[in-house]
Amino acid sequence: MYSKKVIDFLSRKKIKEFDLVKINQNGLTLEGLLLPRSDSGDEDCIVIKLASGYNAGIRFDSSLEIEKTGEKKFLQPKAFKPARNKSLPKIVLIATGGTIASRVDYETGGVKALETPEELLSRFPALTECVDVVKVVSPFTVMSEDITSDEWVSLAETIEKELPHCDGVVITHGTDFLSYTATALAFLLPNLQKPVLLVGAQRSPDRASFDGALNLQCAAHFVNSGFKGVAVVMHATSNDDYCFVHKPTKVRKMHSSRRDAFRSINDSPIARVYANGKTELLQAFFEPKNFSSKKKFGKVFLLKAFPNSDPKIIDLLVENKVKGIIIEAGALGHVPTNGKLSWIPHIEKAIKSGVFVGVTSQCFYGRVSNSVYSNLRKLAKTGAVFLGDALSEAMLVKLSWALEQGINLDELMLDNLTGEFNDRLTQELFLN
């Protein structure tokens, strides 16, 4: 909360929280909505929400002038049941949380998760112009950093339940770990005959730059493309012009806040989709292999190789019953090899104890190799499996799933089940 002197100052001006105010201080003028002071931060800092949606803080002192310009009346969003056009492609919308499924918190001026699926639908009325939303469900509401394999299984089961009643499923999801969920669904839901599309938002809904609406609209249009399988649909550029459709095991969030943060790595996007529904295919649809899937995940760990690292961390992982390790190695697959901190004997010991060790590259672009340099050959002799051009996150999720499938791990991890490997890396795929 604000300090006593700030509270007294505002009281004398007959200004209360959520009033519209105009502040002048040393030639700077700001107008916006007076917000409550959070529990953290400087209690002498007055915080307002600008018309742009951003918050601004002004430190209180004797030079500050403030006047009330009005009162803001908040109308809580009402859930509604939109009119259906049954001639349009039918989708089930699954809301799981994240920025795209959030709203302005009228107590703090910030954003919080939507409480009902209907609230989500009321935010995107244009969605009903391109698809027939037959149902909105929410198996859970979780920010992506809190998702576990339990939620992956729950989501997969929800999709299996709803797909027979629609032409496709669109899932709203937090962006930070969206690619992990997309990969998990690709392995949990083999042999799909309809699209399962994940979307998110990089910017909160109270900002003019909110990107979730276009992502959702483009995903809805792509339902009618003939695509079968799991994919991610997100902004392709910083403008509101079109979205890219990405393979679930080839997409990565490459920027913390840009609207075009999601990029296909070592592959091209599947398609370009415009807001009006125009769709341009950028590659032939990948045909996933037919395989069966047990909805279980084993204990795995993603370990980054770095200089001066203590290789005993590998022993510790084995002691803690980790059954699979993905080592994100340097470039072509290097780990500390020669010297007192060599990882080689510890990796060899882990593999002999039954732990699978896979190798990916910290570079993201390009592929690992087990033969170019002598140190790579030493690592290969331990039994570590070099995982080509695959992304570390995709291999971590795949390994966790593969551990529970009862199939030879080395063969399963190298089998290109969902498009996780690309045999042909062209120049155009780098930083595309």
VOKOL-908755 format. One line per field, with one value per residue (C-alpha): residue number from 1; chain; x, y, z. Coordinates in steps of 0.5 Angstrom, whole numbers. Layout:
seq	(NUM/...)
mol	(A/...)
xx	(X/...)
yy	(Y/...)
zz	(Z/...)
***
This chain:
seq	(1/2/3/4/5/6/7/8/9/10/11/12/13/14/15/16/17/18/19/20/21/22/23/24/25/26/27/28/29/30/31/32/33/34/35/36/37/38/39/40/41/42/43/44/45/46/47/48/49/50/51/52/53/54/55/56/57/58/59/60/61/62/63/64/65/66/67/68/69/70/71/72/73/74/75/76/77/78/79/80/81/82/83/84/85/86/87/88/89/90/91/92/93/94/95/96/97/98/99/100/101/102/103/104/105/106/107/108/109/110/111/112/113/114/115/116/117/118/119/120/121/122/123/124/125/126/127/128/129/130/131/132/133/134/135/136/137/138/139/140/141/142/143/144/145/146/147/148/149/150/151/152/153/154/155/156/157/158/159/160/161/162/163/164/165/166/167/168/169/170/171/172/173/174/175/176/177/178/179/180/181/182/183/184/185/186/187/188/189/190/191/192/193/194/195/196/197/198/199/200/201/202/203/204/205/206/207/208/209/210/211/212/213/214/215/216/217/218/219/220/221/222/223/224/225/226/227/228/229/230/231/232/233/234/235/236/237/238/239/240/241/242/243/244/245/246/247/248/249/250/251/252/253/254/255/256/257/258/259/260/261/262/263/264/265/266/267/268/269/270/271/272/273/274/275/276/277/278/279/280/281/282/283/284/285/286/287/288/289/290/291/292/293/294/295/296/297/298/299/300/301/302/303/304/305/306/307/308/309/310/311/312/313/314/315/316/317/318/319/320/321/322/323/324/325/326/327/328/329/330/331/332/333/334/335/336/337/338/339/340/341/342/343/344/345/346/347/348/349/350/351/352/353/354/355/356/357/358/359/360/361/362/363/364/365/366/367/368/369/370/371/372/373/374/375/376/377/378/379/380/381/382/383/384/385/386/387/388/389/390/391/392/393/394/395/396/397/398/399/400/401/402/403/404/405/406/407/408/409/410/411/412/413/414/415/416/417/418/419/420/421/422/423/424/425/426/427/428/429/430/431/432)
mol	(A/A/A/A/A/A/A/A/A/A/A/A/A/A/A/A/A/A/A/A/A/A/A/A/A/A/A/A/A/A/A/A/A/A/A/A/A/A/A/A/A/A/A/A/A/A/A/A/A/A/A/A/A/A/A/A/A/A/A/A/A/A/A/A/A/A/A/A/A/A/A/A/A/A/A/A/A/A/A/A/A/A/A/A/A/A/A/A/A/A/A/A/A/A/A/A/A/A/A/A/A/A/A/A/A/A/A/A/A/A/A/A/A/A/A/A/A/A/A/A/A/A/A/A/A/A/A/A/A/A/A/A/A/A/A/A/A/A/A/A/A/A/A/A/A/A/A/A/A/A/A/A/A/A/A/A/A/A/A/A/A/A/A/A/A/A/A/A/A/A/A/A/A/A/A/A/A/A/A/A/A/A/A/A/A/A/A/A/A/A/A/A/A/A/A/A/A/A/A/A/A/A/A/A/A/A/A/A/A/A/A/A/A/A/A/A/A/A/A/A/A/A/A/A/A/A/A/A/A/A/A/A/A/A/A/A/A/A/A/A/A/A/A/A/A/A/A/A/A/A/A/A/A/A/A/A/A/A/A/A/A/A/A/A/A/A/A/A/A/A/A/A/A/A/A/A/A/A/A/A/A/A/A/A/A/A/A/A/A/A/A/A/A/A/A/A/A/A/A/A/A/A/A/A/A/A/A/A/A/A/A/A/A/A/A/A/A/A/A/A/A/A/A/A/A/A/A/A/A/A/A/A/A/A/A/A/A/A/A/A/A/A/A/A/A/A/A/A/A/A/A/A/A/A/A/A/A/A/A/A/A/A/A/A/A/A/A/A/A/A/A/A/A/A/A/A/A/A/A/A/A/A/A/A/A/A/A/A/A/A/A/A/A/A/A/A/A/A/A/A/A/A/A/A/A/A/A/A/A/A/A/A/A/A/A/A/A/A/A/A/A/A/A/A/A/A/A/A/A/A/A/A)
xx	(0/2/6/2/4/2/-5/-6/-4/-9/-14/-13/-14/-21/-17/-18/-16/-18/-20/-18/-12/-7/0/5/12/18/15/13/5/2/-6/-8/-12/-9/-8/-7/0/3/6/13/16/17/11/12/12/5/3/-2/-4/-4/-8/-3/-4/3/4/8/11/12/16/12/15/13/14/8/2/-5/-12/-18/-20/-26/-28/-27/-33/-31/-36/-35/-35/-41/-41/-45/-47/-46/-50/-48/-47/-47/-45/-38/-32/-34/-29/-28/-24/-20/-18/-12/-9/-3/-3/-8/-13/-13/-17/-16/-16/-21/-18/-10/-11/-6/-9/-11/-13/-20/-25/-29/-29/-35/-31/-25/-30/-34/-27/-26/-33/-30/-28/-35/-35/-30/-32/-38/-35/-39/-36/-31/-28/-23/-20/-15/-13/-5/0/5/11/7/4/6/6/-1/-4/-1/-5/-11/-11/-10/-15/-20/-18/-19/-26/-28/-25/-31/-36/-32/-27/-21/-19/-16/-12/-10/-4/1/7/13/13/8/13/13/6/6/11/8/1/5/7/1/-4/-1/-5/-9/-14/-16/-12/-10/-8/-4/-4/-2/-1/6/2/-3/-10/-10/-5/-6/-1/-5/-3/-8/-14/-10/-7/-13/-17/-11/-12/-19/-18/-13/-18/-21/-14/-14/-8/-8/-4/-1/1/3/0/3/5/10/12/11/5/-2/-1/-1/1/6/4/9/11/10/17/21/18/22/20/26/25/22/17/17/10/14/18/16/20/21/28/32/25/21/14/8/4/2/-5/-8/-13/-18/-17/-12/-7/-1/3/10/12/8/4/9/6/7/9/3/5/2/2/2/0/6/12/19/24/28/33/36/43/47/55/59/67/69/63/63/61/59/52/51/52/47/42/43/43/36/33/33/32/34/39/39/46/45/52/57/56/57/56/62/62/69/73/80/82/80/73/72/65/66/67/61/57/59/58/51/49/52/47/41/40/39/44/42/46/43/46/46/47/39/41/45/46/50/56/59/65/68/73/76/73/66/68/70/63/60/64/60/54/51/46/47/40/42/38/33/31/33/26/23/28/27/19/20/25/20/15/19/22/15/13/17/21/28/30/36/32/25/29/32/26/23/16/13/18/23/28/30/35/36/38/39/42/35/33/38/35/29)
yy	(0/7/11/15/22/19/17/24/28/24/25/32/32/28/23/15/9/8/15/18/23/28/29/34/34/38/39/32/31/24/22/15/11/11/4/1/0/-7/-10/-9/-3/4/6/13/12/13/8/10/6/10/9/5/0/0/2/9/10/17/18/23/29/37/38/33/36/32/33/28/28/23/17/10/5/-2/-7/-14/-18/-22/-29/-30/-36/-33/-35/-41/-41/-49/-49/-47/-51/-54/-53/-54/-49/-51/-46/-48/-41/-36/-29/-30/-33/-27/-21/-14/-15/-9/-9/-8/-6/-12/-18/-25/-31/-31/-35/-39/-41/-37/-31/-33/-33/-27/-23/-26/-25/-25/-32/-34/-31/-36/-42/-45/-46/-52/-52/-49/-53/-52/-58/-54/-47/-46/-42/-46/-45/-49/-55/-62/-69/-70/-64/-66/-73/-69/-65/-71/-74/-68/-67/-75/-74/-68/-69/-74/-68/-63/-61/-59/-57/-50/-50/-43/-44/-40/-38/-39/-47/-48/-52/-57/-58/-58/-64/-68/-68/-70/-76/-77/-77/-81/-82/-76/-75/-68/-61/-60/-53/-49/-41/-36/-29/-25/-19/-18/-16/-9/-7/-4/-9/-15/-21/-26/-25/-26/-32/-35/-33/-35/-42/-42/-41/-47/-52/-52/-53/-61/-61/-67/-67/-62/-55/-48/-42/-35/-29/-29/-21/-16/-13/-16/-19/-26/-32/-38/-45/-49/-56/-58/-61/-56/-49/-45/-39/-34/-28/-26/-21/-20/-22/-26/-30/-36/-39/-46/-48/-53/-53/-48/-46/-51/-45/-38/-36/-29/-26/-26/-34/-34/-40/-41/-47/-47/-54/-61/-63/-68/-75/-78/-85/-90/-91/-93/-89/-90/-84/-84/-80/-82/-78/-74/-68/-63/-62/-56/-57/-51/-50/-51/-56/-61/-68/-71/-67/-73/-78/-74/-75/-82/-83/-79/-84/-80/-85/-81/-75/-70/-66/-60/-60/-55/-54/-61/-64/-63/-64/-63/-69/-68/-67/-67/-65/-69/-72/-78/-83/-80/-81/-88/-90/-87/-91/-97/-96/-96/-89/-86/-80/-76/-71/-64/-58/-51/-48/-50/-49/-54/-62/-65/-70/-76/-77/-70/-69/-74/-71/-73/-80/-81/-79/-83/-89/-88/-90/-83/-82/-76/-73/-70/-63/-64/-59/-60/-59/-63/-69/-68/-69/-75/-78/-78/-81/-86/-89/-91/-94/-101/-100/-100/-93/-92/-94/-90/-84/-84/-85/-79/-80/-73/-69/-68/-69/-66/-69/-64/-57/-52/-45/-42/-45/-41/-35/-36)
zz	(0/-1/5/10/7/0/3/6/0/-4/1/1/-6/-5/-10/-9/-12/-19/-20/-27/-25/-29/-26/-27/-24/-27/-34/-34/-35/-35/-35/-33/-28/-20/-18/-12/-9/-9/-3/-6/-9/-6/-2/-4/-12/-14/-20/-26/-32/-38/-44/-47/-42/-39/-32/-30/-23/-21/-14/-9/-7/-6/-14/-15/-17/-18/-20/-21/-28/-27/-25/-28/-28/-29/-32/-31/-37/-38/-40/-46/-51/-58/-64/-68/-75/-76/-83/-81/-79/-72/-66/-59/-55/-49/-45/-40/-38/-40/-42/-48/-42/-38/-36/-33/-25/-23/-16/-18/-25/-27/-31/-28/-31/-34/-29/-34/-41/-43/-41/-46/-52/-50/-51/-58/-61/-68/-67/-68/-75/-78/-74/-70/-63/-61/-54/-49/-44/-39/-36/-32/-31/-30/-32/-37/-32/-27/-32/-30/-34/-30/-34/-41/-40/-37/-44/-48/-45/-46/-53/-55/-51/-55/-62/-65/-64/-68/-74/-70/-63/-61/-54/-51/-47/-44/-48/-44/-44/-50/-54/-48/-48/-56/-56/-51/-54/-61/-57/-53/-59/-65/-71/-71/-76/-75/-73/-65/-65/-59/-59/-54/-53/-51/-49/-44/-46/-43/-48/-55/-58/-55/-60/-58/-62/-69/-66/-64/-71/-75/-72/-73/-80/-80/-78/-85/-88/-88/-83/-79/-72/-67/-69/-66/-69/-67/-70/-75/-75/-70/-74/-74/-81/-81/-77/-78/-76/-73/-72/-65/-64/-68/-65/-60/-56/-58/-55/-48/-50/-58/-61/-67/-61/-64/-69/-73/-72/-77/-81/-84/-82/-84/-87/-87/-85/-85/-81/-87/-88/-93/-92/-96/-95/-94/-94/-95/-89/-85/-84/-77/-77/-74/-67/-60/-54/-47/-43/-38/-37/-33/-29/-34/-33/-38/-37/-40/-41/-39/-37/-30/-29/-24/-27/-20/-22/-27/-21/-17/-22/-22/-15/-15/-20/-26/-32/-37/-39/-44/-45/-48/-51/-54/-62/-65/-58/-54/-46/-42/-44/-42/-35/-28/-30/-35/-36/-40/-34/-31/-37/-38/-31/-32/-38/-35/-29/-34/-35/-42/-44/-51/-54/-57/-59/-55/-61/-63/-71/-74/-72/-67/-70/-66/-71/-73/-67/-63/-57/-60/-61/-54/-52/-57/-54/-48/-51/-51/-57/-61/-63/-70/-71/-65/-60/-53/-50/-55/-54/-46/-47/-52/-47/-41/-46/-49/-42/-41/-48/-47/-53/-54/-52/-57/-63/-61/-59/-66/-70/-73/-71/-71/-75/-69/-74/-81/-85/-90/-87/-92/-91/-92/-85/-81/-77/-82)
***
